[in-house]
Amino acid sequence: MFGLSIGLFTLLIIAIFCACLFEFVNGFHDTANAVATVIYTNSLKPLPAVAISGIFNMLGVFIGGISVAMGIVALLPMEAIHNQTQSQTLLMVVSMMLSAIIWNFSTWYLAIPASSSHTLIGSILGTGLGISLLPGHEFGDGVNWGKAQDVGISLLVSPVFGFAMGSFLLVFSKILFKNPKLHTAHNPDEKPPLIIRSLMTLTCMGISFFHGQNDGQKGVGLVMIILIAALPAYYALDSSKNFTDLKPILINMEKAANTIEQKTTDLYLKSESQKLQANLTAFKAKCFECLAHDNELSAKDRVKVRGSIYQLNKSIKKINYNKIAKQNFAEEISVLKQGSVQISAYTDYVPSWVIIMISLCIGIGTMIGWKRVVVTVGEKIGKSGMTYSQGLVSGIVASSTIGLSSGAGLPVSTTHVLSSSVAGTMAAQGGKKNLQTGTIKKILLAWVLTLPVCMLLSMLLFFVLRCFA
């Protein structure tokens, strides 16, 4: 099937199954983050809370776009994937998945809120470094370090932001809302006021939706890595696009780059504009030499064109748009940015069946295993019981932070954002003494260890599994 041998087709199915299993485990691993506050404040009973969370997780994957998914795909350079055999590449993906699944399941079993995002990113980076240790590679060339830096910053900053905003908004809510009932530990046998229940339910929906949009897209990205590696003739480029449409786009971009080079007095801009023109010329030659008369590309050529598009966009981003703007190159800026978006459409796409499959996996997983971490988030971060205002503030901070990050195409940790915002509200409620240092240390330890442990584990699995390739 698809021109693959039985062995390769079996590996393909195993790799896709592992990606689905990761999202399933991600679903029940991270469910507590969405339902912890709404269940713990007695705003919703567990069954409807988890059902609502599952549904909105699915919706988040299904209608949440693909920007984060493409960020995951971009972490591994295409040349790192296609310099290996298909079986080696598929085993590489399986090693990433197994590493992420093992760590996610272990931290869930120990009831420690740990980051699925850190887990996956660490696994991808570990495998990428493993590739770079192979003969014929330079150390580090198996990782897109520019994209890794962007992802790393978002993962590091988001929990700090969550803690700070949780503290600030709780203090602000105490000033704005004077009702003492909102700011005292809730009675487990008593339902909160209708307005609080409604708002808490909305935050549960919001966190779930944005969790699906962010974390679910990671699974989508993983499946796309698998498909591009195993079936480049079908998935390296969007087959619905007409490649002859690229010609006028590339010509306009060349003119814009040439105008900048001729008119700018800035030596950096002149140099980068020259490099961009050279890349555009090379891309045109590679793309149109590969094109057959019937607008079809071979699998090998599709990989070349995909790699060229990545290189071209990298070259475009190196041009400092702020400096260009100061020199009145607004029209050229617009042409380059629009052209970058237009050529990216040939690589940045996802088949509908992939989105449906991952949304089902994360949605079903969400409805399982929520209780272990709910207790940690609700009872073991702070010494005092969670108040209605704390639950509401934590939900607002988590959903808004994850939503904004998804819009920017950056993967963040739902677990760390919510846990840190809960910790922030606890600190604002009773100071440092109100935090359970034992739990905080466990969460911080998981935060510190997740990346290096998953990198080492995935690298080890990568080399072990390669023995069977």
MOWO-V894936 format. One record per residue. N is the residue number from 0. RES is the residue in three letters. BURIAL is + if it has 9 or more other C-alpha atoms within 8 Angstrom, else -. Layout:
n->N res->RES burial->BURIAL
n->N res->RES burial->BURIAL
//
This chain:
n->0 res->MET burial->-
n->1 res->PHE burial->-
n->2 res->GLY burial->-
n->3 res->LEU burial->-
n->4 res->SER burial->-
n->5 res->ILE burial->-
n->6 res->GLY burial->-
n->7 res->LEU burial->+
n->8 res->PHE burial->+
n->9 res->THR burial->-
n->10 res->LEU burial->+
n->11 res->LEU burial->+
n->12 res->ILE burial->-
n->13 res->ILE burial->+
n->14 res->ALA burial->+
n->15 res->ILE burial->+
n->16 res->PHE burial->-
n->17 res->CYS burial->+
n->18 res->ALA burial->+
n->19 res->CYS burial->+
n->20 res->LEU burial->+
n->21 res->PHE burial->+
n->22 res->GLU burial->+
n->23 res->PHE burial->+
n->24 res->VAL burial->+
n->25 res->ASN burial->+
n->26 res->GLY burial->+
n->27 res->PHE burial->+
n->28 res->HIS burial->+
n->29 res->ASP burial->+
n->30 res->THR burial->+
n->31 res->ALA burial->+
n->32 res->ASN burial->+
n->33 res->ALA burial->+
n->34 res->VAL burial->+
n->35 res->ALA burial->+
n->36 res->THR burial->+
n->37 res->VAL burial->+
n->38 res->ILE burial->+
n->39 res->TYR burial->+
n->40 res->THR burial->+
n->41 res->ASN burial->+
n->42 res->SER burial->+
n->43 res->LEU burial->+
n->44 res->LYS burial->-
n->45 res->PRO burial->-
n->46 res->LEU burial->-
n->47 res->PRO burial->-
n->48 res->ALA burial->+
n->49 res->VAL burial->+
n->50 res->ALA burial->+
n->51 res->ILE burial->+
n->52 res->SER burial->+
n->53 res->GLY burial->+
n->54 res->ILE burial->+
n->55 res->PHE burial->+
n->56 res->ASN burial->+
n->57 res->MET burial->+
n->58 res->LEU burial->+
n->59 res->GLY burial->+
n->60 res->VAL burial->+
n->61 res->PHE burial->+
n->62 res->ILE burial->-
n->63 res->GLY burial->+
n->64 res->GLY burial->-
n->65 res->ILE burial->+
n->66 res->SER burial->+
n->67 res->VAL burial->+
n->68 res->ALA burial->+
n->69 res->MET burial->+
n->70 res->GLY burial->+
n->71 res->ILE burial->+
n->72 res->VAL burial->+
n->73 res->ALA burial->+
n->74 res->LEU burial->+
n->75 res->LEU burial->+
n->76 res->PRO burial->+
n->77 res->MET burial->+
n->78 res->GLU burial->-
n->79 res->ALA burial->+
n->80 res->ILE burial->+
n->81 res->HIS burial->+
n->82 res->ASN burial->-
n->83 res->GLN burial->-
n->84 res->THR burial->-
n->85 res->GLN burial->+
n->86 res->SER burial->+
n->87 res->GLN burial->+
n->88 res->THR burial->+
n->89 res->LEU burial->+
n->90 res->LEU burial->+
n->91 res->MET burial->+
n->92 res->VAL burial->+
n->93 res->VAL burial->+
n->94 res->SER burial->+
n->95 res->MET burial->+
n->96 res->MET burial->+
n->97 res->LEU burial->+
n->98 res->SER burial->+
n->99 res->ALA burial->+
n->100 res->ILE burial->+
n->101 res->ILE burial->-
n->102 res->TRP burial->+
n->103 res->ASN burial->+
n->104 res->PHE burial->+
n->105 res->SER burial->-
n->106 res->THR burial->+
n->107 res->TRP burial->+
n->108 res->TYR burial->-
n->109 res->LEU burial->-
n->110 res->ALA burial->+
n->111 res->ILE burial->+
n->112 res->PRO burial->+
n->113 res->ALA burial->+
n->114 res->SER burial->+
n->115 res->SER burial->+
n->116 res->SER burial->+
n->117 res->HIS burial->+
n->118 res->THR burial->+
n->119 res->LEU burial->+
n->120 res->ILE burial->+
n->121 res->GLY burial->+
n->122 res->SER burial->+
n->123 res->ILE burial->+
n->124 res->LEU burial->+
n->125 res->GLY burial->+
n->126 res->THR burial->+
n->127 res->GLY burial->+
n->128 res->LEU burial->+
n->129 res->GLY burial->+
n->130 res->ILE burial->+
n->131 res->SER burial->+
n->132 res->LEU burial->+
n->133 res->LEU burial->-
n->134 res->PRO burial->-
n->135 res->GLY burial->-
n->136 res->HIS burial->+
n->137 res->GLU burial->-
n->138 res->PHE burial->-
n->139 res->GLY burial->-
n->140 res->ASP burial->+
n->141 res->GLY burial->+
n->142 res->VAL burial->+
n->143 res->ASN burial->+
n->144 res->TRP burial->-
n->145 res->GLY burial->-
n->146 res->LYS burial->+
n->147 res->ALA burial->+
n->148 res->GLN burial->-
n->149 res->ASP burial->+
n->150 res->VAL burial->+
n->151 res->GLY burial->-
n->152 res->ILE burial->-
n->153 res->SER burial->+
n->154 res->LEU burial->+
n->155 res->LEU burial->-
n->156 res->VAL burial->-
n->157 res->SER burial->+
n->158 res->PRO burial->+
n->159 res->VAL burial->+
n->160 res->PHE burial->+
n->161 res->GLY burial->+
n->162 res->PHE burial->+
n->163 res->ALA burial->+
n->164 res->MET burial->+
n->165 res->GLY burial->+
n->166 res->SER burial->+
n->167 res->PHE burial->+
n->168 res->LEU burial->+
n->169 res->LEU burial->+
n->170 res->VAL burial->+
n->171 res->PHE burial->-
n->172 res->SER burial->+
n->173 res->LYS burial->+
n->174 res->ILE burial->-
n->175 res->LEU burial->-
n->176 res->PHE burial->-
n->177 res->LYS burial->-
n->178 res->ASN burial->-
n->179 res->PRO burial->-
n->180 res->LYS burial->-
n->181 res->LEU burial->+
n->182 res->HIS burial->+
n->183 res->THR burial->+
n->184 res->ALA burial->+
n->185 res->HIS burial->+
n->186 res->ASN burial->-
n->187 res->PRO burial->-
n->188 res->ASP burial->-
n->189 res->GLU burial->-
n->190 res->LYS burial->+
n->191 res->PRO burial->+
n->192 res->PRO burial->-
n->193 res->LEU burial->-
n->194 res->ILE burial->-
n->195 res->ILE burial->+
n->196 res->ARG burial->+
n->197 res->SER burial->+
n->198 res->LEU burial->+
n->199 res->MET burial->+
n->200 res->THR burial->+
n->201 res->LEU burial->-
n->202 res->THR burial->+
n->203 res->CYS burial->+
n->204 res->MET burial->+
n->205 res->GLY burial->+
n->206 res->ILE burial->+
n->207 res->SER burial->+
n->208 res->PHE burial->+
n->209 res->PHE burial->+
n->210 res->HIS burial->+
n->211 res->GLY burial->+
n->212 res->GLN burial->+
n->213 res->ASN burial->+
n->214 res->ASP burial->+
n->215 res->GLY burial->+
n->216 res->GLN burial->+
n->217 res->LYS burial->+
n->218 res->GLY burial->+
n->219 res->VAL burial->+
n->220 res->GLY burial->+
n->221 res->LEU burial->+
n->222 res->VAL burial->+
n->223 res->MET burial->+
n->224 res->ILE burial->+
n->225 res->ILE burial->+
n->226 res->LEU burial->+
n->227 res->ILE burial->+
n->228 res->ALA burial->+
n->229 res->ALA burial->+
n->230 res->LEU burial->+
n->231 res->PRO burial->+
n->232 res->ALA burial->+
n->233 res->TYR burial->+
n->234 res->TYR burial->+
n->235 res->ALA burial->+
n->236 res->LEU burial->+
n->237 res->ASP burial->+
n->238 res->SER burial->-
n->239 res->SER burial->-
n->240 res->LYS burial->-
n->241 res->ASN burial->-
n->242 res->PHE burial->-
n->243 res->THR burial->-
n->244 res->ASP burial->-
n->245 res->LEU burial->+
n->246 res->LYS burial->+
n->247 res->PRO burial->-
n->248 res->ILE burial->+
n->249 res->LEU burial->+
n->250 res->ILE burial->-
n->251 res->ASN burial->+
n->252 res->MET burial->+
n->253 res->GLU burial->+
n->254 res->LYS burial->-
n->255 res->ALA burial->+
n->256 res->ALA burial->+
n->257 res->ASN burial->+
n->258 res->THR burial->+
n->259 res->ILE burial->+
n->260 res->GLU burial->+
n->261 res->GLN burial->-
n->262 res->LYS burial->-
n->263 res->THR burial->+
n->264 res->THR burial->-
n->265 res->ASP burial->-
n->266 res->LEU burial->-
n->267 res->TYR burial->-
n->268 res->LEU burial->+
n->269 res->LYS burial->+
n->270 res->SER burial->+
n->271 res->GLU burial->+
n->272 res->SER burial->+
n->273 res->GLN burial->+
n->274 res->LYS burial->+
n->275 res->LEU burial->+
n->276 res->GLN burial->+
n->277 res->ALA burial->-
n->278 res->ASN burial->+
n->279 res->LEU burial->+
n->280 res->THR burial->+
n->281 res->ALA burial->-
n->282 res->PHE burial->+
n->283 res->LYS burial->+
n->284 res->ALA burial->-
n->285 res->LYS burial->+
n->286 res->CYS burial->+
n->287 res->PHE burial->-
n->288 res->GLU burial->-
n->289 res->CYS burial->+
n->290 res->LEU burial->+
n->291 res->ALA burial->-
n->292 res->HIS burial->-
n->293 res->ASP burial->-
n->294 res->ASN burial->+
n->295 res->GLU burial->-
n->296 res->LEU burial->+
n->297 res->SER burial->-
n->298 res->ALA burial->+
n->299 res->LYS burial->-
n->300 res->ASP burial->+
n->301 res->ARG burial->+
n->302 res->VAL burial->+
n->303 res->LYS burial->+
n->304 res->VAL burial->+
n->305 res->ARG burial->+
n->306 res->GLY burial->+
n->307 res->SER burial->+
n->308 res->ILE burial->+
n->309 res->TYR burial->-
n->310 res->GLN burial->+
n->311 res->LEU burial->+
n->312 res->ASN burial->+
n->313 res->LYS burial->-
n->314 res->SER burial->+
n->315 res->ILE burial->+
n->316 res->LYS burial->-
n->317 res->LYS burial->-
n->318 res->ILE burial->+
n->319 res->ASN burial->-
n->320 res->TYR burial->-
n->321 res->ASN burial->-
n->322 res->LYS burial->-
n->323 res->ILE burial->+
n->324 res->ALA burial->+
n->325 res->LYS burial->-
n->326 res->GLN burial->-
n->327 res->ASN burial->-
n->328 res->PHE burial->+
n->329 res->ALA burial->-
n->330 res->GLU burial->-
n->331 res->GLU burial->+
n->332 res->ILE burial->+
n->333 res->SER burial->-
n->334 res->VAL burial->+
n->335 res->LEU burial->+
n->336 res->LYS burial->-
n->337 res->GLN burial->-
n->338 res->GLY burial->+
n->339 res->SER burial->+
n->340 res->VAL burial->-
n->341 res->GLN burial->+
n->342 res->ILE burial->+
n->343 res->SER burial->+
n->344 res->ALA burial->+
n->345 res->TYR burial->+
n->346 res->THR burial->+
n->347 res->ASP burial->+
n->348 res->TYR burial->-
n->349 res->VAL burial->+
n->350 res->PRO burial->-
n->351 res->SER burial->-
n->352 res->TRP burial->-
n->353 res->VAL burial->+
n->354 res->ILE burial->+
n->355 res->ILE burial->+
n->356 res->MET burial->+
n->357 res->ILE burial->+
n->358 res->SER burial->+
n->359 res->LEU burial->+
n->360 res->CYS burial->+
n->361 res->ILE burial->+
n->362 res->GLY burial->+
n->363 res->ILE burial->+
n->364 res->GLY burial->+
n->365 res->THR burial->+
n->366 res->MET burial->+
n->367 res->ILE burial->-
n->368 res->GLY burial->+
n->369 res->TRP burial->+
n->370 res->LYS burial->-
n->371 res->ARG burial->+
n->372 res->VAL burial->+
n->373 res->VAL burial->+
n->374 res->VAL burial->+
n->375 res->THR burial->+
n->376 res->VAL burial->+
n->377 res->GLY burial->+
n->378 res->GLU burial->+
n->379 res->LYS burial->+
n->380 res->ILE burial->+
n->381 res->GLY burial->+
n->382 res->LYS burial->+
n->383 res->SER burial->-
n->384 res->GLY burial->+
n->385 res->MET burial->+
n->386 res->THR burial->+
n->387 res->TYR burial->+
n->388 res->SER burial->+
n->389 res->GLN burial->+
n->390 res->GLY burial->+
n->391 res->LEU burial->+
n->392 res->VAL burial->+
n->393 res->SER burial->+
n->394 res->GLY burial->+
n->395 res->ILE burial->+
n->396 res->VAL burial->+
n->397 res->ALA burial->+
n->398 res->SER burial->+
n->399 res->SER burial->-
n->400 res->THR burial->+
n->401 res->ILE burial->+
n->402 res->GLY burial->+
n->403 res->LEU burial->-
n->404 res->SER burial->+
n->405 res->SER burial->+
n->406 res->GLY burial->-
n->407 res->ALA burial->-
n->408 res->GLY burial->+
n->409 res->LEU burial->+
n->410 res->PRO burial->+
n->411 res->VAL burial->+
n->412 res->SER burial->+
n->413 res->THR burial->+
n->414 res->THR burial->+
n->415 res->HIS burial->+
n->416 res->VAL burial->+
n->417 res->LEU burial->+
n->418 res->SER burial->+
n->419 res->SER burial->+
n->420 res->SER burial->+
n->421 res->VAL burial->+
n->422 res->ALA burial->+
n->423 res->GLY burial->+
n->424 res->THR burial->+
n->425 res->MET burial->+
n->426 res->ALA burial->+
n->427 res->ALA burial->+
n->428 res->GLN burial->+
n->429 res->GLY burial->-
n->430 res->GLY burial->+
n->431 res->LYS burial->-
n->432 res->LYS burial->-
n->433 res->ASN burial->+
n->434 res->LEU burial->+
n->435 res->GLN burial->+
n->436 res->THR burial->-
n->437 res->GLY burial->-
n->438 res->THR burial->+
n->439 res->ILE burial->+
n->440 res->LYS burial->-
n->441 res->LYS burial->+
n->442 res->ILE burial->+
n->443 res->LEU burial->-
n->444 res->LEU burial->-
n->445 res->ALA burial->+
n->446 res->TRP burial->+
n->447 res->VAL burial->-
n->448 res->LEU burial->-
n->449 res->THR burial->+
n->450 res->LEU burial->+
n->451 res->PRO burial->+
n->452 res->VAL burial->+
n->453 res->CYS burial->+
n->454 res->MET burial->+
n->455 res->LEU burial->+
n->456 res->LEU burial->+
n->457 res->SER burial->+
n->458 res->MET burial->+
n->459 res->LEU burial->-
n->460 res->LEU burial->+
n->461 res->PHE burial->+
n->462 res->PHE burial->+
n->463 res->VAL burial->-
n->464 res->LEU burial->+
n->465 res->ARG burial->+
n->466 res->CYS burial->-
n->467 res->PHE burial->-
n->468 res->ALA burial->-
//
